[in-house]
Amino acid sequence: MTTPKRPRKTLDDLRAAHDPTVKIPSAVRKAFAAMARDGDDWEYEIDLAKRADLSVNQLPEARPSFAAHIVIVPGAHKKTPRKVWFADAKMAAKLCKEQPRAFKHWAPDED
């Protein structure tokens, strides 16, 4: 009987598991793919963090890379606007273009 060959452990595997500059964007992209699969166009930031298996504190580091996917929406009962993440950046752009008074893209100076 032969022993099953174990998978190689590469530096890319280590980075994917522990380097935040690799791990966080990868988790966000996987969350976007899950949103598309589930038919969800958007998620509030806290829900995206849950879907991506990240803490909300990890998302600020990813925002600049995904700025085209993030829309600022007014808070209904809160003074602080909310961040909404779109799986499809084109859909976020369309919303901001069609309703510029109500929705705008997130910008780094908004934190």
C-alpha positions as CSV (number, residue, x, y, z in Angstrom):
1,M,0.0,0.0,0.0
2,T,1.4,3.4,-0.9
3,T,1.3,6.4,1.4
4,P,-0.8,9.2,-0.1
5,K,1.3,12.1,-1.2
6,R,0.8,15.2,1.0
7,P,0.2,18.5,-0.6
8,R,3.2,20.8,-0.9
9,K,3.3,23.8,1.5
10,T,4.4,26.8,-0.5
11,L,5.3,30.4,0.4
12,D,2.1,31.5,-1.3
13,D,0.1,29.2,1.0
14,L,1.8,30.8,4.0
15,R,1.1,34.3,2.7
16,A,-2.5,33.4,1.9
17,A,-3.0,32.2,5.5
18,H,-1.1,34.9,7.4
19,D,-0.2,38.0,5.4
20,P,-3.0,40.5,5.7
21,T,-2.1,42.2,2.4
22,V,-2.9,38.8,0.7
23,K,-5.5,37.3,3.1
24,I,-7.9,40.2,3.4
25,P,-8.3,41.0,-0.4
26,S,-8.7,37.3,-1.1
27,A,-11.4,37.0,1.5
28,V,-13.2,40.1,0.1
29,R,-13.1,38.6,-3.5
30,K,-14.4,35.3,-2.2
31,A,-17.2,37.2,-0.5
32,F,-18.0,39.0,-3.7
33,A,-18.2,35.6,-5.5
34,A,-20.5,34.3,-2.8
35,M,-22.7,37.4,-3.1
36,A,-23.0,36.9,-6.9
37,R,-23.7,33.2,-6.5
38,D,-26.4,34.0,-3.9
39,G,-28.0,36.8,-6.0
40,D,-27.1,39.5,-3.5
41,D,-26.1,42.7,-5.1
42,W,-24.9,44.5,-2.0
43,E,-24.0,44.0,1.7
44,Y,-23.6,46.5,4.6
45,E,-20.0,46.5,5.6
46,I,-20.6,44.6,8.8
47,D,-22.4,41.9,6.9
48,L,-19.6,41.7,4.2
49,A,-17.1,41.2,7.0
50,K,-19.1,38.3,8.3
51,R,-19.5,36.8,4.9
52,A,-15.7,37.2,4.3
53,D,-14.9,35.7,7.7
54,L,-13.1,38.9,8.7
55,S,-13.4,41.4,11.5
56,V,-14.8,44.8,10.7
57,N,-11.5,46.2,11.9
58,Q,-9.7,44.4,9.0
59,L,-11.8,46.0,6.3
60,P,-10.4,49.6,6.4
61,E,-7.1,48.2,5.1
62,A,-8.9,46.7,2.1
63,R,-11.1,49.7,1.3
64,P,-8.7,51.6,-1.0
65,S,-8.3,48.5,-3.2
66,F,-12.0,48.1,-3.5
67,A,-13.1,51.7,-3.5
68,A,-15.1,51.3,-6.7
69,H,-17.2,48.7,-4.9
70,I,-18.1,50.9,-1.9
71,V,-20.9,53.3,-1.7
72,I,-21.7,55.7,1.1
73,V,-25.4,55.7,2.1
74,P,-27.1,58.0,4.6
75,G,-27.9,56.4,7.9
76,A,-31.7,56.2,8.4
77,H,-31.6,56.5,12.2
78,K,-28.0,57.3,12.7
79,K,-26.0,60.4,12.0
80,T,-23.1,58.4,10.6
81,P,-23.5,57.2,7.0
82,R,-23.1,53.5,6.3
83,K,-20.7,51.8,3.9
84,V,-22.4,49.4,1.4
85,W,-20.2,47.0,-0.6
86,F,-21.3,45.9,-4.0
87,A,-20.1,42.7,-5.6
88,D,-20.2,44.4,-9.0
89,A,-18.4,47.8,-9.2
90,K,-20.5,48.7,-12.3
91,M,-23.7,48.4,-10.2
92,A,-22.2,50.7,-7.5
93,A,-21.3,53.2,-10.2
94,K,-24.7,53.0,-11.8
95,L,-26.4,53.7,-8.5
96,C,-24.2,56.7,-7.7
97,K,-24.7,58.1,-11.2
98,E,-28.5,57.7,-11.1
99,Q,-29.0,59.1,-7.6
100,P,-26.0,61.4,-6.8
101,R,-27.8,63.2,-4.0
102,A,-28.4,60.0,-2.1
103,F,-25.4,57.8,-2.9
104,K,-21.8,58.5,-3.5
105,H,-18.6,56.4,-3.8
106,W,-16.5,56.0,-0.8
107,A,-13.2,58.0,-0.7
108,P,-10.2,57.5,1.6
109,D,-10.7,60.9,3.2
110,E,-14.2,59.7,4.4
111,D,-12.9,57.7,7.4
